[in-house]
Structures are given as structure tokens and as C-alpha cells.
Amino acid sequence: MAHQPARTRVYQNHHLDSTRWNWLEPREDDIIIATSYKAGTTLMQTIVANLLFPDDDMPAPASDLSPWLDFRLFPLELVLGQLEAQQHRRFIKTHTPLDGLPYFPKARYICVSRDPRDVFMSLLNHWGNHTDGFYMAANSTPGRVGDEFPRFTGDIKEIWRNWISRSWFDWEIGGYPYWSHLSYALTFWNHRDMDNIAMVHFNDLRADLEGEMRRIADYLDIDVPEEKWPDVVRRCTFDEVKKNPTKVVGEGISFAFEGGADTFIHKGTNRRWVGVLDDEDLALYEESMAKLPQDFRQWLEHGRQADAAS
């Protein structure tokens, strides 16, 4: 029998405050979308939103409907008020690992992950396009624990060396100056046999979007009429999202990113690290990945396509 997750850590830095979960009044049908970052968060929010609203009648952009509860820059009372007012089934975003989250037995957790090298390439675009206003908010909003969020330098080798080898939280593997991508999904992987924890990989979403969406719908007990499936899937494709990114992430994203929603929804492609990370960089990668359980490493790099990966 699978052992129940336990909340044993507190994650607090320039972005995160996992204690904000203390104030949530859970509902039995809550959906919790959990990712480290740049691993398919917005895609999964888009998928769940379209499963819940198959008629394309979402009352707001997917990211607005699915607030990031542990993001300390948004006033907690506003986020909680928004969630309390929602009449539809709630789907809440988190970047806190499972060992920092309260465990709700009736909720459904979806952990989305991705090859670390692909995450890093996406993170370069993300961090590299932050506005001055975002840095000011991250570092000046009261309650920050620990050092300031550093400015993006553009030195890819230095950024990689820190991200893959240095950790913000001393119990994690890598992730500086954010938190660990390598350790994140492992906190869910260790409980993957539980009925209310689902592991989803970005590679599988890219390889078979409809198949993965149907798997997710079954897991969430969402019944989408068969005739609506083609349109629901189409609305979740990268090309469709890129046509009108504000429909997914809203207008408010321009506060944090130069270029707004169009910058945030970037490329959605894999293996851009080839030719960017050299042998020295990849040796550091091997050192960090060797600290992970082998079966988890295989999944983290390849997803459910691991057996077919070359």
C-alpha cells in the first residue's frame, strides 16, 4: 500500500512561499497542477481548462482561472478570494514540491515534468526577459526570505553551472537561483502509485496530445462529449495557443515579461540545448543526474516514451 505524502519542508524565497497553502479551504474535487517551472505548466492549465469548458466558454484566460497560490508577489487574500468565488471545478497551480504541500486525499494532483536540459533552455528565455518592474517586486515585496533574486547576466555557461550544480535550498539538487527541477518531480514520483497522483511528461504531450488529454480526462473523471474532442484538442495545440497567447495567459503577464504573453509562450520545442551545452556542461549534468534514482532519471529525460527512446 502506498504511503501517504507528508509535508516536511517549507519553501520560501524571492518567488515562493509554500506557507500560503495553510490558508486554502480545500474542496473535494480540487485539481492541483504541479510543476517545477518551464515544464508544461501553462500547457497543462490550458488542457484542464478546455476539458472543463469543452464549449470554449472559459470565463477568463486559463492562467487567470488557475492562480499560482504559492507565488508570494500576488496578495494572498486576493488569490484566496478568487478561488473561493469560483463556482466551477478549481484547478490550482503550484511550483512547490510535494514535500512542501498539504496533502488533500480527495484532490487530484497532476505533476508535469520535462528533460532538464530542455527546461534550462526555456528558462533562459523566461529569466532573460524579466522586466525591471518584476525584479523590483520580487526583491522589494515584504516577506522575502533569503537573498534577492539576481539579475540575468546572459552568461550561459555560468548560468548553467549554477543551475545544474548549485541549489537554493540545501536539501535539493541544483536549481539556483530558483529551486530544483531535478528534485521537484521526484517528490511526486515517490508517490506515483497513489490513485490521486498522476505523472505527466512534456515529451508525451508533444508526441500524443490527444492520447494524453484523454488519459488526463479519465483520471479527473471529466466526461467530454465525443463530438467535441477534435476542437478541444485543437485549442490545446502549441500553434493554436501561439496565435492568441493572451487567451491563455492574459494581459497581466506584461508586468513581468518584456513582450508580454508572446514572449512567455515561446517555442515549446525540445533539444534546443544541442550545440549550446558543450562536453564540460554535459559532464556537470551527468554528475547531478547520477544522484537520482535510475528509473526516475529515465522518466525525467524521456517520459512514458522512455522504452522507445534512442
C-alpha positions as CSV (number, residue, x, y, z in Angstrom):
1,M,0.0,0.0,0.0
2,A,1.4,3.4,-1.0
3,H,2.4,5.6,1.9
4,Q,0.7,9.0,2.2
5,P,2.7,12.1,1.4
6,A,3.9,14.2,4.3
7,R,4.6,17.9,4.4
8,T,8.2,18.1,5.8
9,R,9.7,21.2,4.1
10,V,9.0,24.9,3.9
11,Y,9.9,26.6,0.6
12,Q,10.4,30.3,0.9
13,N,12.5,32.6,-1.3
14,H,12.1,35.5,-3.7
15,H,9.3,33.8,-5.6
16,L,7.9,31.1,-3.4
17,D,6.1,31.0,-0.1
18,S,4.7,27.5,0.5
19,T,3.1,28.5,3.8
20,R,0.4,30.3,1.8
21,W,-1.2,26.9,1.3
22,N,-2.1,26.9,5.0
23,W,-5.0,29.3,4.3
24,L,-6.7,27.4,1.5
25,E,-10.0,25.8,2.2
26,P,-9.9,22.7,0.0
27,R,-12.7,21.3,-2.0
28,E,-13.0,17.6,-2.6
29,D,-12.8,18.0,-6.4
30,D,-9.8,20.4,-6.5
31,I,-7.2,19.8,-9.2
32,I,-3.6,20.8,-8.3
33,I,-1.3,21.3,-11.3
34,A,2.3,20.9,-10.0
35,T,5.5,21.7,-11.9
36,S,8.9,23.0,-11.1
37,Y,8.8,25.6,-14.0
38,K,9.1,25.6,-17.8
39,A,8.0,22.0,-17.9
40,G,4.5,22.4,-19.3
41,T,2.6,24.3,-16.6
42,T,0.7,26.6,-19.0
43,L,0.0,23.8,-21.4
44,M,-1.5,21.7,-18.6
45,Q,-3.6,24.6,-17.4
46,T,-4.8,25.0,-20.9
47,I,-5.6,21.3,-21.2
48,V,-7.5,21.2,-17.9
49,A,-9.4,24.4,-18.7
50,N,-10.5,23.1,-22.1
51,L,-11.6,19.8,-20.6
52,L,-13.7,21.6,-18.0
53,F,-15.0,24.1,-20.6
54,P,-15.3,22.0,-23.8
55,D,-17.6,24.5,-25.4
56,D,-14.8,27.1,-25.5
57,D,-16.6,29.3,-23.0
58,M,-13.9,29.9,-20.4
59,P,-14.9,32.9,-18.3
60,A,-11.2,34.1,-18.2
61,P,-7.8,33.1,-19.6
62,A,-6.6,29.7,-18.3
63,S,-3.8,31.2,-16.2
64,D,-6.2,33.6,-14.5
65,L,-8.7,30.8,-13.7
66,S,-5.8,28.7,-12.3
67,P,-3.9,31.0,-10.0
68,W,-0.4,30.3,-8.7
69,L,-1.2,30.1,-5.0
70,D,2.4,30.0,-3.6
71,F,3.6,33.0,-5.6
72,R,4.3,35.5,-2.9
73,L,4.0,38.6,-5.1
74,F,0.2,38.3,-5.5
75,P,-1.7,39.4,-2.4
76,L,-2.8,36.2,-0.7
77,E,-6.2,37.5,0.3
78,L,-7.0,38.3,-3.4
79,V,-5.9,34.8,-4.6
80,L,-7.9,33.1,-1.9
81,G,-10.9,35.3,-2.6
82,Q,-10.7,34.5,-6.3
83,L,-10.6,30.7,-5.5
84,E,-13.4,30.9,-3.0
85,A,-15.6,32.7,-5.5
86,Q,-15.1,30.2,-8.3
87,Q,-18.2,28.1,-9.0
88,H,-16.6,25.8,-11.5
89,R,-14.2,23.0,-10.5
90,R,-11.0,24.6,-9.4
91,F,-7.6,23.9,-10.8
92,I,-4.8,25.5,-8.8
93,K,-1.2,26.0,-10.0
94,T,1.8,25.3,-7.7
95,H,5.5,25.3,-8.0
96,T,6.0,23.9,-4.5
97,P,7.3,20.3,-4.4
98,L,5.0,17.7,-2.8
99,D,7.0,17.6,0.4
100,G,6.1,21.3,0.9
101,L,2.4,20.9,0.1
102,P,-0.5,19.9,2.3
103,Y,-1.9,16.5,1.1
104,F,-5.6,16.5,0.4
105,P,-6.8,12.9,-0.1
106,K,-9.8,13.9,-2.2
107,A,-7.9,16.3,-4.5
108,R,-6.3,15.3,-7.8
109,Y,-2.6,16.1,-8.3
110,I,-1.0,16.3,-11.7
111,C,2.8,16.6,-11.8
112,V,4.2,17.7,-15.1
113,S,7.9,17.4,-15.9
114,R,10.4,17.6,-18.7
115,D,14.0,16.8,-19.7
116,P,16.2,19.1,-17.5
117,R,18.2,20.3,-20.5
118,D,15.0,21.4,-22.3
119,V,13.8,23.1,-19.1
120,F,17.1,25.1,-18.9
121,M,16.8,26.4,-22.5
122,S,13.2,27.5,-21.8
123,L,14.3,29.1,-18.5
124,L,16.9,31.2,-20.4
125,N,14.1,32.9,-22.3
126,H,12.0,33.2,-19.2
127,W,14.6,34.7,-16.9
128,G,16.2,36.7,-19.7
129,N,13.0,38.6,-20.5
130,H,12.0,39.8,-17.0
131,T,11.2,43.5,-16.7
132,D,12.7,45.9,-14.2
133,G,9.3,46.0,-12.5
134,F,9.4,42.3,-11.9
135,Y,12.8,42.4,-10.3
136,M,11.7,45.3,-8.1
137,A,8.6,43.3,-7.0
138,A,10.5,40.1,-6.4
139,N,13.1,41.8,-4.2
140,S,11.1,44.6,-2.5
141,T,7.7,42.9,-1.7
142,P,7.7,42.5,2.1
143,G,8.2,38.9,3.4
144,R,11.1,37.8,1.1
145,V,13.1,35.1,2.8
146,G,16.8,34.8,1.8
147,D,18.8,36.6,-0.8
148,E,17.5,38.8,-3.6
149,F,16.5,37.3,-7.0
150,P,19.6,38.0,-9.1
151,R,19.6,39.7,-12.5
152,F,20.0,37.7,-15.6
153,T,23.6,38.1,-16.8
154,G,23.4,36.4,-20.2
155,D,26.5,34.2,-19.4
156,I,25.0,30.9,-20.4
157,K,27.9,28.8,-19.1
158,E,27.8,30.4,-15.7
159,I,24.0,30.2,-15.5
160,W,24.1,26.5,-16.5
161,R,26.9,25.7,-14.0
162,N,24.9,27.4,-11.2
163,W,21.5,25.9,-12.2
164,I,22.7,22.3,-12.6
165,S,25.2,22.2,-9.7
166,R,24.1,24.8,-7.1
167,S,20.9,24.8,-5.1
168,W,18.9,27.5,-3.4
169,F,17.5,25.1,-0.8
170,D,20.3,22.9,0.6
171,W,18.3,19.7,0.5
172,E,17.8,19.9,-3.2
173,I,19.9,19.1,-6.3
174,G,20.6,22.1,-8.4
175,G,18.2,24.8,-9.5
176,Y,19.9,28.1,-8.5
177,P,18.6,30.8,-8.4
178,Y,15.1,29.3,-8.4
179,W,14.6,25.8,-6.9
180,S,15.4,22.4,-8.1
181,H,13.9,20.9,-11.2
182,L,15.7,17.7,-10.7
183,S,14.4,17.1,-7.2
184,Y,10.9,18.5,-7.9
185,A,9.1,15.7,-9.7
186,L,10.9,13.1,-7.5
187,T,8.8,14.2,-4.6
188,F,5.7,13.1,-6.7
189,W,7.4,10.2,-8.3
190,N,7.9,8.6,-4.9
191,H,4.1,8.5,-4.5
192,R,3.2,7.8,-8.2
193,D,1.3,4.6,-7.2
194,M,-1.4,6.7,-5.4
195,D,-4.8,7.0,-7.0
196,N,-4.8,10.8,-6.8
197,I,-1.3,11.5,-8.1
198,A,-0.6,11.5,-11.9
199,M,2.7,11.9,-13.6
200,V,2.7,13.6,-17.0
201,H,5.7,14.3,-19.2
202,F,6.1,17.1,-21.7
203,N,7.5,14.6,-24.3
204,D,4.3,12.6,-24.1
205,L,2.2,15.7,-24.6
206,R,4.2,16.6,-27.7
207,A,4.1,13.0,-29.1
208,D,0.4,12.2,-28.5
209,L,-1.5,15.2,-27.3
210,E,-5.0,13.7,-27.7
211,G,-4.0,10.4,-26.1
212,E,-2.6,12.2,-23.1
213,M,-5.6,14.5,-22.9
214,R,-7.9,11.5,-22.8
215,R,-5.8,9.9,-20.1
216,I,-6.0,13.1,-18.1
217,A,-9.7,13.4,-18.6
218,D,-10.2,9.8,-17.4
219,Y,-8.0,10.5,-14.3
220,L,-10.0,13.6,-13.5
221,D,-13.4,12.0,-14.1
222,I,-14.2,14.6,-16.8
223,D,-16.6,13.4,-19.5
224,V,-16.1,15.3,-22.7
225,P,-18.7,14.6,-25.4
226,E,-17.0,12.6,-28.2
227,E,-18.0,15.1,-30.9
228,K,-16.3,17.9,-29.0
229,W,-12.9,16.2,-28.7
230,P,-11.4,17.4,-32.0
231,D,-12.0,21.1,-31.1
232,V,-10.9,20.6,-27.5
233,V,-7.6,19.1,-28.6
234,R,-7.0,21.7,-31.3
235,R,-7.4,24.5,-28.8
236,C,-4.5,23.0,-26.8
237,T,-2.0,22.7,-29.6
238,F,1.0,25.0,-29.5
239,D,0.2,26.5,-32.8
240,E,-3.3,27.4,-31.7
241,V,-2.1,28.9,-28.4
242,K,0.6,30.9,-30.1
243,K,-2.0,32.6,-32.4
244,N,-3.5,34.3,-29.4
245,P,-1.4,33.8,-26.2
246,T,-3.4,36.3,-24.1
247,K,-6.4,33.9,-24.3
248,V,-4.2,31.5,-22.2
249,V,-2.1,33.7,-20.0
250,G,-4.0,37.0,-20.0
251,E,-2.7,40.6,-20.3
252,G,-1.2,40.9,-16.8
253,I,1.9,38.9,-17.9
254,S,3.3,42.0,-19.5
255,F,4.2,43.3,-16.0
256,A,6.7,40.5,-15.7
257,F,8.0,40.0,-19.2
258,E,9.2,42.2,-22.0
259,G,6.9,41.4,-24.9
260,G,4.2,40.1,-22.6
261,A,2.3,36.9,-23.5
262,D,4.1,36.4,-26.8
263,T,7.4,36.2,-25.0
264,F,6.1,33.9,-22.3
265,I,4.6,31.5,-24.8
266,H,8.0,31.0,-26.5
267,K,8.8,27.9,-28.7
268,G,7.6,24.8,-26.9
269,T,10.3,22.7,-28.6
270,N,12.9,20.2,-27.3
271,R,16.6,19.6,-27.8
272,R,17.5,23.3,-28.3
273,W,20.3,22.6,-25.9
274,V,22.2,20.6,-28.6
275,G,25.1,22.8,-29.7
276,V,24.6,25.1,-26.7
277,L,25.7,22.8,-23.9
278,D,29.3,21.6,-24.5
279,D,31.1,18.5,-23.2
280,E,32.0,20.3,-20.0
281,D,28.4,21.4,-19.4
282,L,27.1,17.9,-20.0
283,A,29.7,16.4,-17.6
284,L,28.2,18.5,-14.9
285,Y,24.8,17.3,-16.0
286,E,25.9,13.7,-15.6
287,E,27.2,14.4,-12.1
288,S,23.9,15.8,-10.9
289,M,21.7,13.2,-12.7
290,A,23.7,10.4,-11.2
291,K,22.3,11.4,-7.8
292,L,18.8,10.5,-8.9
293,P,17.2,7.0,-8.9
294,Q,17.8,5.4,-12.3
295,D,14.1,4.7,-13.1
296,F,13.3,8.3,-12.2
297,R,16.1,9.7,-14.4
298,Q,14.8,7.7,-17.3
299,W,11.4,9.1,-16.9
300,L,12.6,12.6,-16.3
301,E,14.5,12.6,-19.6
302,H,12.1,10.7,-21.8
303,G,8.6,10.4,-20.1
304,R,6.5,7.3,-20.8
305,Q,8.3,7.1,-24.2
306,A,11.4,6.0,-22.3
307,D,11.4,2.5,-23.6
308,A,11.2,3.7,-27.2
309,A,13.8,6.5,-26.8
310,S,17.1,6.0,-28.6
